[in-house]
Amino acid sequence: MTPQATPIISNARPGSSIPAIKAVWINGELVDPAHATVSVFDHGLLYGDGVFEGIRVYGGRILKCKTHLDRLYASAKSIRLDVPYTHDELTRAMRETCDANQRTDTYIRLCVTRGAGSLGLNPFNCDKPTVFIIAGSIQLYPPALYEHGMAVIVAKTIRTDPRALSPAIKSMNYLNNIQAKIEAIDAGVLEAIMLNWKGHVCECTGDNIFVVKDGQLLRPPLSAGILEGVTMRIVGDLARGLGIPVVERDITVEDVMGADELFLTGSAAEVIPVTKVNQTPIADGKPGPTTSKLTKAFRDMIAAGVPED
């Protein structure tokens, strides 16, 4: 199975073979995308006050559905946002949205905002949360990069200090990541490695990062300020199943530059090799055998029927 080679979420352009989004689920109803709107007074729009999950669906099965929903509710609880639907109701809503769009292989964006309120920061002046679900297509990186590897930079923008905002909260405010993404685009690449307040490797703007060194898989610990990705956890489990040790420890830029292999993981990105950092090749500048082995294991898992728990 190859990575999804479909455009970023949008309705299809004339002549495109990609199916248009036919319906969006919002506050309990499936509506035409043109009518899937939120108030200009919604605090999700005004202040980024809300949480979300990006979730993959393969063969009609929602990858790690329970894990994603558990994280959504944990994020919401952390900001004292009450999700007005149960796990089962949101699961049904996601399936209804996929069915309405006739998609069995898709990307879901599930968002919960604070809802419409006053022009002021007080979140408790909002009447009720807004919940919406989009089932569309996403492509972060061109398919060729999955075969040949991608180039990244180390951003000057550091990751938000966890003493300011817990990285475990998957918040709708992504300005920190966007600043680093702009650095990457200005440098002519598509992704950037972000360091934490100590100067250690944290994560990328939208992906987690793994370093392969001396037969081991290294990843930053939670204490480095990362959001532990669902795909990161899956790949770690696959590695252990293949007898590849997984070590969580602080990672330096020197560790990255001296890596035998480097790759990124994410719900949208899946597993993608990195072969160049700051214009310097990693090892021989080609995707390595461990990355290829884990990519195959990930795709085999999908082909066998993804776990939903």
MARSEVO-810869 format. One line per 10 residues: their letters; for each residue z, y, x of N, C-alpha, C. Coordinates in nm, 3 decimals, m for minus. Last residue first. Layout:
// MARSEVO-810869
A> Z:Y:X:Z:Y:X:Z:Y:X ~ ...
***
This chain:
// MARSEVO-810869
DEPVGAAIMD> 1.860:0.023:m0.900:2.004:0.054:m0.901:2.043:0.146:m0.786 ~ 1.599:m0.048:m0.881:1.629:0.067:m0.965:1.777:0.106:m0.963 ~ 1.381:m0.150:m0.618:1.514:m0.158:m0.682:1.543:m0.031:m0.761 ~ 1.031:m0.221:m0.680:1.136:m0.140:m0.620:1.270:m0.159:m0.694 ~ 0.837:m0.479:m0.597:0.908:m0.426:m0.714:1.032:m0.353:m0.669 ~ 0.682:m0.547:m0.384:0.761:m0.654:m0.445:0.834:m0.609:m0.570 ~ 0.577:m0.308:m0.301:0.485:m0.407:m0.358:0.561:m0.517:m0.432 ~ 0.807:m0.192:m0.193:0.743:m0.132:m0.310:0.653:m0.235:m0.380 ~ 0.849:m0.361:0.025:0.953:m0.348:m0.079:0.893:m0.292:m0.207 ~ 0.620:m0.307:0.171:0.639:m0.442:0.116:0.744:m0.441:0.006
RFAKTLKSTT> 0.675:m0.044:0.245:0.563:m0.070:0.154:0.572:m0.210:0.093 ~ 0.892:m0.090:0.417:0.907:m0.003:0.301:0.798:m0.031:0.198 ~ 0.774:m0.251:0.612:0.884:m0.304:0.533:0.906:m0.222:0.405 ~ 0.588:m0.069:0.718:0.541:m0.191:0.651:0.650:m0.249:0.562 ~ 0.767:0.114:0.829:0.672:0.158:0.727:0.621:0.038:0.647 ~ 0.889:m0.049:1.018:0.968:0.000:0.905:0.880:0.054:0.793 ~ 0.674:m0.094:1.192:0.743:m0.208:1.131:0.822:m0.164:1.007 ~ 0.611:0.165:1.274:0.511:0.086:1.200:0.577:m0.031:1.127 ~ 0.845:0.228:1.412:0.805:0.307:1.296:0.707:0.229:1.209 ~ 0.824:0.038:1.615:0.939:0.034:1.524:0.908:0.112:1.396
PGPKGDAIPT> 0.585:0.109:1.753:0.595:m0.018:1.681:0.712:m0.025:1.583 ~ 0.487:0.461:1.701:0.537:0.345:1.774:0.555:0.222:1.689 ~ 0.210:0.683:1.704:0.315:0.616:1.627:0.356:0.487:1.696 ~ 0.169:0.857:2.020:0.116:0.774:1.912:0.232:0.716:1.832 ~ 0.258:0.979:2.250:0.188:1.061:2.152:0.126:0.983:2.038 ~ 0.412:0.832:2.417:0.269:0.834:2.446:0.188:0.912:2.342 ~ 0.684:1.042:2.364:0.642:0.920:2.437:0.491:0.929:2.465 ~ 0.560:1.306:2.189:0.674:1.216:2.194:0.625:1.084:2.253 ~ 0.406:1.598:2.334:0.398:1.462:2.277:0.530:1.388:2.289 ~ 0.474:1.928:2.239:0.496:1.827:2.343:0.490:1.688:2.280
QNVKTVPIVE> 0.467:2.117:2.041:0.342:2.094:2.115:0.357:1.992:2.229 ~ 0.713:2.075:1.915:0.690:2.197:1.993:0.573:2.181:2.089 ~ 0.642:1.738:1.917:0.743:1.837:1.882:0.725:1.958:1.974 ~ 0.455:1.466:1.794:0.457:1.586:1.878:0.561:1.683:1.827 ~ 0.468:1.260:1.617:0.417:1.229:1.751:0.416:1.349:1.845 ~ 0.630:1.104:1.357:0.614:1.232:1.427:0.575:1.201:1.571 ~ 0.538:0.908:1.069:0.568:0.922:1.211:0.548:1.065:1.261 ~ 0.701:0.875:0.756:0.588:0.934:0.829:0.624:0.954:0.976 ~ 0.773:0.742:0.449:0.803:0.726:0.591:0.681:0.776:0.669 ~ 0.802:0.967:0.190:0.816:0.825:0.220:0.854:0.810:0.367
AASGTLFLED> 0.793:1.228:0.097:0.722:1.195:0.221:0.711:1.046:0.246 ~ 0.952:1.222:m0.135:0.811:1.263:m0.143:0.733:1.216:m0.022 ~ 1.190:1.115:m0.030:1.134:1.061:m0.154:0.987:1.098:m0.167 ~ 1.171:1.059:0.326:1.203:1.141:0.210:1.139:1.080:0.086 ~ 1.180:1.065:0.687:1.184:0.994:0.559:1.218:1.091:0.447 ~ 1.014:1.062:1.006:1.084:1.130:0.898:1.081:1.044:0.773 ~ 1.046:0.955:1.351:0.983:0.955:1.220:1.074:1.022:1.118 ~ 0.973:0.875:1.685:1.036:0.970:1.595:0.967:0.958:1.460 ~ 1.034:0.694:1.988:0.960:0.718:1.865:1.041:0.815:1.780 ~ 1.175:0.744:2.216:1.065:0.648:2.225:0.972:0.663:2.103
AGMVDEVTID> 1.272:1.083:2.296:1.269:0.965:2.208:1.154:0.872:2.242 ~ 1.313:1.321:2.423:1.309:1.201:2.505:1.301:1.072:2.424 ~ 1.329:1.506:2.220:1.216:1.517:2.312:1.202:1.392:2.400 ~ 1.569:1.417:2.098:1.442:1.416:2.025:1.324:1.416:2.121 ~ 1.756:1.463:2.297:1.738:1.327:2.244:1.603:1.315:2.174 ~ 1.731:1.740:2.315:1.691:1.657:2.429:1.671:1.512:2.387 ~ 1.846:1.818:2.080:1.702:1.840:2.095:1.649:1.756:2.212 ~ 2.081:1.556:1.992:2.043:1.682:2.052:1.891:1.697:2.053 ~ 2.286:1.420:1.744:2.158:1.410:1.814:2.121:1.548:1.865 ~ 2.577:1.239:1.672:2.515:1.368:1.693:2.392:1.352:1.781
REVVPIGLGR> 2.512:0.925:1.500:2.579:1.008:1.600:2.509:1.143:1.610 ~ 2.477:0.611:1.385:2.495:0.748:1.339:2.574:0.824:1.445 ~ 2.246:0.359:1.439:2.361:0.429:1.496:2.364:0.572:1.442 ~ 2.135:0.046:1.366:2.131:0.184:1.319:2.260:0.252:1.364 ~ 1.943:m0.215:1.518:2.071:m0.144:1.503:2.049:0.000:1.458 ~ 1.740:m0.433:1.353:1.734:m0.310:1.432:1.866:m0.235:1.412 ~ 1.708:m0.654:1.193:1.781:m0.670:1.318:1.775:m0.549:1.409 ~ 1.602:m0.611:0.952:1.508:m0.655:1.055:1.575:m0.671:1.191 ~ 1.816:m0.511:0.814:1.764:m0.641:0.773:1.664:m0.698:0.873 ~ 1.836:m0.264:0.934:1.940:m0.362:0.961:1.894:m0.502:0.923
ALDGVIRMTV> 1.604:m0.149:0.819:1.615:m0.167:0.964:1.720:m0.273:0.998 ~ 1.671:m0.140:0.550:1.557:m0.222:0.592:1.565:m0.250:0.742 ~ 1.881:0.045:0.562:1.908:m0.092:0.518:1.794:m0.186:0.561 ~ 1.736:0.272:0.645:1.846:0.220:0.727:1.878:0.076:0.691 ~ 1.569:0.303:0.426:1.510:0.268:0.555:1.617:0.215:0.651 ~ 1.760:0.374:0.230:1.678:0.255:0.213:1.623:0.209:0.347 ~ 1.858:0.615:0.333:1.949:0.502:0.318:1.871:0.371:0.305 ~ 1.625:0.772:0.323:1.694:0.751:0.451:1.783:0.627:0.443 ~ 1.585:0.778:0.048:1.491:0.702:0.132:1.550:0.677:0.269 ~ 1.801:0.943:m0.020:1.792:0.808:m0.076:1.698:0.722:0.009
GELIGASLPP> 1.960:1.136:0.240:1.851:1.105:0.150:1.854:0.962:0.100 ~ 2.229:1.326:0.275:2.188:1.188:0.298:2.084:1.148:0.194 ~ 2.197:1.630:0.412:2.195:1.566:0.281:2.146:1.424:0.304 ~ 2.404:1.704:0.701:2.280:1.658:0.635:2.305:1.624:0.489 ~ 2.603:1.781:0.878:2.562:1.873:0.772:2.435:1.833:0.700 ~ 2.715:1.610:1.050:2.621:1.707:1.108:2.570:1.805:1.004 ~ 2.855:1.429:0.903:2.931:1.542:0.958:2.842:1.646:1.025 ~ 2.674:1.228:0.858:2.699:1.324:0.749:2.771:1.448:0.801 ~ 2.486:1.199:1.168:2.591:1.159:1.073:2.604:1.264:0.963 ~ 2.138:1.144:1.241:2.254:1.232:1.238:2.358:1.182:1.138
RLLQGDKVVF> 2.039:0.829:1.381:2.029:0.929:1.276:2.152:1.018:1.280 ~ 1.853:0.592:1.566:1.956:0.694:1.565:1.931:0.791:1.450 ~ 1.800:0.265:1.626:1.760:0.370:1.533:1.876:0.468:1.525 ~ 1.719:0.108:1.940:1.811:0.149:1.835:1.750:0.259:1.749 ~ 1.550:0.061:2.150:1.564:m0.043:2.049:1.659:m0.010:1.937 ~ 1.556:0.305:2.293:1.609:0.182:2.352:1.639:0.075:2.246 ~ 1.531:0.495:2.005:1.557:0.500:2.149:1.619:0.369:2.194 ~ 1.410:0.687:1.748:1.411:0.550:1.802:1.427:0.561:1.953 ~ 1.551:0.897:1.509:1.507:0.885:1.648:1.515:0.739:1.687 ~ 1.479:1.036:1.191:1.527:0.923:1.270:1.469:0.932:1.411
INDGTCECVH> 1.555:1.275:0.938:1.491:1.242:1.065:1.560:1.123:1.132 ~ 1.462:1.378:0.602:1.558:1.333:0.702:1.483:1.287:0.826 ~ 1.291:1.669:0.470:1.299:1.527:0.507:1.418:1.502:0.598 ~ 1.249:1.934:0.441:1.248:1.853:0.319:1.267:1.705:0.345 ~ 1.301:2.044:0.688:1.308:2.132:0.571:1.310:2.053:0.440 ~ 1.513:1.797:0.855:1.396:1.884:0.845:1.402:1.964:0.715 ~ 1.842:1.804:1.003:1.738:1.742:0.922:1.617:1.834:0.925 ~ 1.991:1.839:1.267:2.046:1.816:1.133:1.945:1.738:1.049 ~ 2.079:1.836:1.603:1.974:1.809:1.505:2.039:1.775:1.372 ~ 2.313:2.093:1.705:2.268:1.954:1.696:2.159:1.940:1.589
GKWNLMIAEL> 2.420:2.342:1.704:2.301:2.323:1.785:2.252:2.179:1.787 ~ 2.620:2.382:1.530:2.660:2.343:1.664:2.541:2.327:1.758 ~ 2.498:2.430:1.290:2.572:2.540:1.349:2.621:2.509:1.490 ~ 2.192:2.234:1.332:2.311:2.279:1.260:2.382:2.389:1.338 ~ 1.832:2.270:1.317:1.957:2.241:1.388:2.075:2.290:1.304 ~ 1.546:2.126:1.175:1.650:2.229:1.166:1.776:2.182:1.237 ~ 1.207:2.082:1.234:1.341:2.026:1.254:1.440:2.142:1.252 ~ 0.942:2.132:1.006:1.027:2.185:1.112:1.159:2.111:1.115 ~ 0.596:2.082:0.919:0.738:2.053:0.904:0.812:2.107:1.026 ~ 0.330:2.139:0.967:0.373:2.126:0.829:0.523:2.101:0.810
VGADIAEIKA> 0.191:2.394:1.188:0.232:2.258:1.156:0.292:2.257:1.015 ~ 0.146:2.653:1.275:0.031:2.566:1.253:0.065:2.421:1.227 ~ 0.348:2.832:1.285:0.318:2.762:1.410:0.202:2.664:1.396 ~ 0.367:2.907:1.023:0.321:3.007:1.119:0.282:2.943:1.253 ~ 0.477:2.669:0.926:0.342:2.706:0.886:0.284:2.810:0.983 ~ 0.734:2.684:1.044:0.644:2.572:1.073:0.500:2.610:1.042 ~ 0.837:2.918:0.929:0.822:2.908:1.074:0.722:2.799:1.112 ~ 0.841:2.833:0.664:0.751:2.941:0.701:0.730:2.942:0.853 ~ 1.047:2.643:0.683:0.912:2.598:0.650:0.808:2.706:0.686 ~ 1.265:2.810:0.726:1.221:2.722:0.834:1.081:2.669:0.810
QINNLYNMSK> 1.271:2.932:0.474:1.257:3.014:0.594:1.209:2.930:0.712 ~ 1.313:2.709:0.311:1.185:2.780:0.303:1.164:2.869:0.424 ~ 1.576:2.640:0.365:1.469:2.548:0.403:1.334:2.620:0.407 ~ 1.700:2.868:0.255:1.725:2.830:0.393:1.614:2.740:0.445 ~ 1.616:2.859:m0.014:1.567:2.965:0.075:1.589:2.932:0.222 ~ 1.668:2.689:m0.224:1.611:2.631:m0.104:1.564:2.736:m0.004 ~ 1.860:2.624:m0.483:1.839:2.735:m0.391:1.797:2.679:m0.255 ~ 1.922:2.402:m0.625:1.790:2.458:m0.649:1.762:2.578:m0.558 ~ 2.098:2.155:m0.426:2.090:2.278:m0.503:1.946:2.323:m0.521 ~ 2.262:1.900:m0.391:2.117:1.920:m0.387:2.085:2.036:m0.481
IAPSLARPDT> 2.540:1.890:m0.198:2.491:1.949:m0.322:2.340:1.971:m0.308 ~ 2.596:1.812:0.054:2.587:1.705:m0.045:2.538:1.756:m0.179 ~ 2.639:2.033:0.207:2.504:1.976:0.210:2.486:1.863:0.110 ~ 2.826:2.299:0.072:2.824:2.156:0.101:2.681:2.103:0.100 ~ 2.831:2.606:0.228:2.777:2.531:0.113:2.766:2.384:0.151 ~ 2.998:2.687:0.437:2.950:2.785:0.339:2.901:2.717:0.212 ~ 3.046:2.470:0.586:3.165:2.543:0.543:3.127:2.652:0.443 ~ 2.794:2.389:0.659:2.859:2.318:0.547:2.989:2.383:0.502 ~ 2.557:2.638:0.720:2.683:2.581:0.764:2.752:2.514:0.645 ~ 2.215:2.573:0.682:2.334:2.639:0.628:2.461:2.565:0.670
RITKAVIVAM> 2.037:2.531:0.987:2.076:2.479:0.856:2.204:2.549:0.811 ~ 1.866:2.807:1.145:1.957:2.692:1.145:1.991:2.653:1.001 ~ 1.555:2.901:1.256:1.645:2.909:1.141:1.735:2.786:1.141 ~ 1.391:2.807:1.452:1.497:2.899:1.494:1.599:2.916:1.382 ~ 1.290:2.461:1.446:1.299:2.594:1.387:1.410:2.676:1.451 ~ 1.078:2.278:1.634:1.221:2.299:1.613:1.237:2.444:1.567 ~ 0.785:2.142:1.469:0.852:2.232:1.562:1.002:2.221:1.541 ~ 0.552:1.865:1.465:0.654:1.950:1.405:0.703:2.048:1.511 ~ 0.270:1.662:1.385:0.336:1.753:1.478:0.439:1.837:1.401 ~ 0.236:1.314:1.292:0.231:1.457:1.267:0.304:1.535:1.374
GHEYLAPPYL> 0.021:1.021:1.297:0.142:1.095:1.329:0.124:1.244:1.310 ~ m0.183:0.859:1.212:m0.189:0.911:1.349:m0.064:0.987:1.391 ~ m0.115:0.775:0.953:m0.176:0.681:1.048:m0.163:0.730:1.192 ~ m0.016:0.991:0.828:0.062:0.868:0.821:0.011:0.764:0.920 ~ m0.215:1.176:0.858:m0.095:1.192:0.941:m0.007:1.067:0.937 ~ m0.404:1.114:0.665:m0.434:1.082:0.805:m0.311:1.091:0.894 ~ m0.303:1.217:0.421:m0.293:1.074:0.450:m0.317:1.039:0.597 ~ m0.115:1.524:0.460:m0.244:1.454:0.447:m0.230:1.307:0.487 ~ 0.199:1.567:0.289:0.122:1.560:0.412:m0.009:1.486:0.389 ~ 0.293:1.582:0.030:0.343:1.675:0.129:0.253:1.682:0.250
QISGAIIFVT> 0.187:1.547:m0.280:0.143:1.511:m0.145:0.194:1.617:m0.050 ~ 0.242:1.429:m0.607:0.286:1.511:m0.495:0.226:1.458:m0.365 ~ 0.213:1.448:m0.963:0.171:1.394:m0.835:0.218:1.486:m0.724 ~ 0.465:1.420:m1.218:0.335:1.460:m1.166:0.305:1.391:m1.035 ~ 0.679:1.489:m1.456:0.625:1.369:m1.392:0.483:1.403:m1.348 ~ 0.965:1.683:m1.496:0.821:1.685:m1.471:0.784:1.552:m1.407 ~ 1.221:1.781:m1.705:1.169:1.671:m1.625:1.017:1.684:m1.617 ~ 1.512:1.991:m1.750:1.370:1.959:m1.767:1.326:1.854:m1.667 ~ 1.771:2.161:m1.908:1.734:2.038:m1.839:1.585:2.014:m1.861 ~ 1.999:2.422:m1.899:1.861:2.386:m1.926:1.829:2.262:m1.844
PKDCNFPNLG> 2.333:2.455:m2.036:2.237:2.425:m1.929:2.097:2.400:m1.984 ~ 2.438:2.735:m2.238:2.425:2.591:m2.217:2.320:2.566:m2.109 ~ 2.525:3.012:m2.194:2.555:2.935:m2.314:2.550:2.785:m2.293 ~ 2.697:3.171:m1.931:2.576:3.103:m1.975:2.609:3.010:m2.091 ~ 2.925:3.265:m1.827:2.866:3.346:m1.934:2.735:3.285:m1.985 ~ 2.994:3.119:m1.614:3.053:3.077:m1.741:3.012:3.169:m1.857 ~ 2.894:3.228:m1.385:2.821:3.116:m1.445:2.872:3.077:m1.583 ~ 2.857:3.552:m1.293:2.952:3.466:m1.364:2.878:3.351:m1.433 ~ 2.675:3.731:m1.183:2.692:3.601:m1.120:2.776:3.503:m1.202 ~ 2.451:3.887:m1.420:2.571:3.887:m1.337:2.596:3.746:m1.289
LSGAGRTVCL> 2.322:3.926:m1.693:2.281:3.973:m1.560:2.405:3.994:m1.475 ~ 2.411:3.622:m1.875:2.407:3.766:m1.854:2.354:3.798:m1.715 ~ 2.197:3.337:m1.934:2.324:3.408:m1.939:2.305:3.556:m1.916 ~ 2.056:3.014:m1.966:2.045:3.159:m1.986:2.183:3.222:m1.998 ~ 2.140:2.763:m1.712:2.099:2.811:m1.843:2.098:2.962:m1.851 ~ 2.179:2.630:m1.479:2.298:2.678:m1.548:2.265:2.724:m1.691 ~ 1.956:2.343:m1.477:1.995:2.480:m1.442:2.119:2.520:m1.521 ~ 1.842:2.053:m1.350:1.945:2.102:m1.443:1.985:2.242:m1.396 ~ 1.550:1.852:m1.314:1.625:1.975:m1.284:1.727:2.005:m1.393 ~ 1.352:1.621:m1.165:1.455:1.633:m1.268:1.546:1.749:m1.230
RIYTDTRQNA> 1.039:1.524:m1.098:1.132:1.631:m1.063:1.224:1.652:m1.184 ~ 0.883:1.229:m0.994:0.960:1.297:m1.098:1.042:1.409:m1.036 ~ 0.571:1.098:m0.925:0.686:1.168:m0.868:0.753:1.246:m0.980 ~ 0.425:0.770:m0.976:0.434:0.915:m0.991:0.557:0.968:m0.918 ~ 0.276:0.527:m1.137:0.306:0.561:m0.998:0.306:0.713:m0.991 ~ 0.229:0.537:m1.403:0.318:0.429:m1.357:0.353:0.446:m1.209 ~ 0.159:0.763:m1.656:0.176:0.745:m1.512:0.272:0.631:m1.484 ~ 0.111:0.902:m1.898:0.036:0.780:m1.862:0.039:0.756:m1.711 ~ 0.271:1.094:m1.988:0.169:1.136:m1.892:0.086:1.020:m1.840 ~ 0.440:0.952:m2.147:0.361:1.059:m2.210:0.249:1.107:m2.120
DCTERMARTL> 0.562:0.789:m1.953:0.473:0.729:m2.054:0.382:0.836:m2.117 ~ 0.716:0.981:m1.814:0.612:0.904:m1.744:0.512:0.846:m1.843 ~ 0.881:1.060:m2.024:0.795:1.157:m1.959:0.683:1.089:m1.883 ~ 1.019:0.826:m2.083:0.934:0.887:m2.185:0.835:0.986:m2.123 ~ 1.159:0.795:m1.841:1.058:0.695:m1.879:0.963:0.752:m1.985 ~ 1.325:1.017:m1.855:1.231:1.004:m1.744:1.120:0.904:m1.779 ~ 1.471:0.955:m2.086:1.387:1.075:m2.083:1.284:1.069:m1.970 ~ 1.612:0.731:m2.004:1.512:0.718:m2.111:1.416:0.838:m2.109 ~ 1.773:0.860:m1.813:1.683:0.751:m1.772:1.573:0.733:m1.877 ~ 1.914:1.034:m1.974:1.822:1.089:m1.875:1.725:0.983:m1.824
EDHTYPVDLR> 2.062:0.848:m2.124:1.972:0.941:m2.191:1.871:1.001:m2.094 ~ 2.212:0.719:m1.927:2.114:0.643:m2.005:2.013:0.736:m2.074 ~ 2.374:0.931:m1.834:2.283:0.861:m1.744:2.172:0.792:m1.823 ~ 2.376:1.189:m2.092:2.432:1.077:m2.018:2.328:1.021:m1.923 ~ 2.363:1.548:m2.087:2.305:1.418:m2.122:2.372:1.311:m2.038 ~ 2.437:1.799:m1.988:2.458:1.769:m2.131:2.395:1.638:m2.177 ~ 2.634:1.844:m1.712:2.503:1.792:m1.752:2.517:1.744:m1.896 ~ 2.809:2.125:m1.621:2.815:2.007:m1.707:2.674:1.966:m1.748 ~ 2.903:2.240:m1.315:2.793:2.245:m1.411:2.795:2.115:m1.491 ~ 3.058:2.279:m1.086:3.115:2.292:m1.221:3.008:2.319:m1.326
ISKASAYLRD> 2.951:2.205:m0.853:2.934:2.346:m0.888:2.983:2.375:m1.031 ~ 3.014:1.937:m0.847:3.060:2.021:m0.736:3.047:2.169:m0.767 ~ 2.878:1.835:m1.064:3.024:1.845:m1.070:3.077:1.940:m0.964 ~ 2.617:1.839:m0.965:2.653:1.924:m1.077:2.804:1.943:m1.086 ~ 2.638:1.643:m0.764:2.600:1.780:m0.729:2.644:1.876:m0.838 ~ 2.698:1.423:m0.926:2.794:1.466:m0.824:2.765:1.610:m0.781 ~ 2.466:1.403:m1.078:2.592:1.434:m1.146:2.699:1.480:m1.047 ~ 2.284:1.343:m0.870:2.264:1.460:m0.955:2.396:1.501:m1.021 ~ 2.386:1.102:m0.773:2.388:1.220:m0.687:2.369:1.348:m0.768 ~ 2.342:0.938:m0.995:2.478:0.956:m0.945:2.487:1.081:m0.858
LHTKCKLIRG> 2.063:0.951:m1.003:2.141:1.013:m1.110:2.286:1.034:m1.069 ~ 1.998:0.811:m0.766:1.956:0.949:m0.784:2.040:1.019:m0.891 ~ 2.112:0.562:m0.826:2.156:0.636:m0.708:2.120:0.783:m0.721 ~ 1.965:0.483:m1.051:2.110:0.506:m1.063:2.160:0.591:m0.946 ~ 1.702:0.460:m0.935:1.731:0.549:m1.047:1.880:0.583:m1.055 ~ 1.554:0.352:m0.718:1.695:0.388:m0.705:1.737:0.490:m0.813 ~ 1.248:0.426:m0.858:1.315:0.386:m0.734:1.456:0.442:m0.727 ~ 1.157:0.304:m1.158:1.213:0.425:m1.098:1.295:0.385:m0.975 ~ 0.852:0.140:m1.219:0.995:0.126:m1.190:1.044:0.250:m1.115 ~ 0.580:0.163:m1.243:0.660:0.181:m1.363:0.809:0.167:m1.342
GYVRIGEFVG> 0.490:0.144:m0.982:0.465:0.034:m1.074:0.549:0.041:m1.200 ~ 0.730:0.370:m0.887:0.627:0.279:m0.836:0.612:0.165:m0.936 ~ 0.847:0.693:m0.865:0.824:0.582:m0.957:0.708:0.500:m0.903 ~ 1.091:0.898:m0.700:0.964:0.825:m0.701:0.964:0.715:m0.808 ~ 1.233:1.217:m0.743:1.246:1.073:m0.762:1.107:1.009:m0.768 ~ 1.444:1.476:m0.671:1.305:1.434:m0.660:1.302:1.283:m0.653 ~ 1.681:1.657:m0.860:1.649:1.536:m0.786:1.497:1.520:m0.784 ~ 1.898:1.949:m0.867:1.777:1.874:m0.900:1.773:1.744:m0.820 ~ 2.086:2.228:m1.003:2.070:2.112:m0.914:1.946:2.035:m0.956 ~ 2.166:2.582:m0.996:2.129:2.457:m1.059:2.112:2.348:m0.956
DGYLLGHDFV> 2.094:2.886:m0.943:2.215:2.817:m0.986:2.176:2.693:m1.066 ~ 1.924:3.078:m0.850:1.914:2.944:m0.791:2.033:2.857:m0.828 ~ 1.945:3.313:m0.990:2.034:3.294:m0.876:2.020:3.159:m0.806 ~ 1.742:3.328:m1.186:1.800:3.451:m1.131:1.876:3.429:m1.001 ~ 1.680:3.057:m1.243:1.577:3.149:m1.195:1.638:3.270:m1.126 ~ 1.927:2.963:m1.322:1.851:2.886:m1.224:1.742:2.971:m1.163 ~ 2.002:3.137:m1.518:2.062:3.156:m1.387:2.000:3.066:m1.279 ~ 1.770:3.283:m1.732:1.828:3.156:m1.684:1.878:3.176:m1.541 ~ 1.637:3.499:m1.823:1.780:3.517:m1.801:1.849:3.389:m1.755 ~ 1.390:3.415:m1.879:1.402:3.498:m1.758:1.549:3.527:m1.728
SVTAHAPDVL> 1.404:3.073:m1.992:1.430:3.215:m2.012:1.433:3.289:m1.878 ~ 1.133:2.845:m1.934:1.276:2.879:m1.933:1.289:3.030:m1.946 ~ 0.884:2.631:m2.085:0.929:2.754:m2.023:1.081:2.766:m2.027 ~ 0.635:2.472:m2.169:0.755:2.427:m2.099:0.810:2.544:m2.018 ~ 0.395:2.531:m2.273:0.510:2.575:m2.351:0.643:2.530:m2.287 ~ 0.212:2.419:m2.106:0.202:2.563:m2.128:0.323:2.619:m2.202 ~ 0.269:2.143:m2.128:0.311:2.217:m2.009:0.308:2.369:m2.027 ~ 0.399:2.055:m2.450:0.282:2.087:m2.369:0.327:2.169:m2.247 ~ 0.700:1.857:m2.447:0.619:1.971:m2.491:0.498:1.984:m2.400 ~ 0.953:1.656:m2.562:0.831:1.656:m2.482:0.740:1.768:m2.536
EGNIWVAKIA> 1.301:1.746:m2.565:1.170:1.737:m2.630:1.058:1.729:m2.527 ~ 1.542:1.786:m2.434:1.534:1.682:m2.536:1.400:1.666:m2.603 ~ 1.492:1.998:m2.249:1.601:2.005:m2.348:1.581:1.911:m2.465 ~ 1.173:1.888:m2.187:1.266:2.000:m2.168:1.364:2.005:m2.284 ~ 0.918:1.721:m2.028:1.040:1.702:m2.109:1.133:1.819:m2.082 ~ 0.576:1.786:m2.056:0.699:1.808:m1.979:0.816:1.790:m2.075 ~ 0.250:1.643:m2.054:0.372:1.681:m2.124:0.486:1.696:m2.025 ~ 0.030:1.610:m1.891:0.008:1.625:m2.035:0.132:1.675:m2.108 ~ m0.116:1.695:m1.596:0.013:1.675:m1.660:m0.001:1.707:m1.808 ~ m0.432:1.531:m1.534:m0.349:1.649:m1.558:m0.214:1.609:m1.615
PISSGPRANS> m0.526:1.296:m1.284:m0.494:1.327:m1.423:m0.404:1.449:m1.434 ~ m0.775:1.359:m1.046:m0.632:1.346:m1.067:m0.599:1.383:m1.212 ~ m1.032:1.418:m0.998:m1.008:1.284:m1.053:m0.860:1.262:m1.082 ~ m1.165:1.739:m1.087:m1.071:1.656:m1.012:m1.054:1.521:m1.081 ~ m1.320:1.897:m1.249:m1.389:1.807:m1.158:m1.297:1.717:m1.079 ~ m1.082:2.156:m1.260:m1.206:2.101:m1.313:m1.277:2.016:m1.208 ~ m0.757:2.043:m1.143:m0.863:2.141:m1.149:m0.988:2.077:m1.207 ~ m0.465:1.922:m1.312:m0.586:1.897:m1.234:m0.686:2.011:m1.251 ~ m0.154:2.087:m1.275:m0.257:2.033:m1.361:m0.386:2.023:m1.281 ~ 0.065:1.976:m1.013:m0.011:2.080:m1.082:m0.103:2.011:m1.182
IIPTAQPTM> 0.225:1.878:m0.726:0.236:1.885:m0.871:0.158:2.004:m0.926 ~ m0.022:1.821:m0.473:0.109:1.872:m0.513:0.108:1.892:m0.665 ~ m0.253:1.542:m0.512:m0.214:1.681:m0.487:m0.070:1.710:m0.525 ~ m0.227:1.225:m0.340:m0.255:1.304:m0.459:m0.200:1.445:m0.440 ~ m0.191:0.966:m0.213:m0.279:1.070:m0.164:m0.323:1.158:m0.280 ~ 0.091:0.784:m0.134:0.022:0.851:m0.242:m0.062:0.965:m0.185 ~ 0.035:0.556:0.138:0.108:0.664:0.072:0.024:0.729:m0.036 ~ m0.083:0.220:0.059:m0.089:0.343:0.135:m0.011:0.451:0.064 ~ 0.000:m0.119:0.084:0.000:0.000:0.000:0.000:0.124:0.088
***
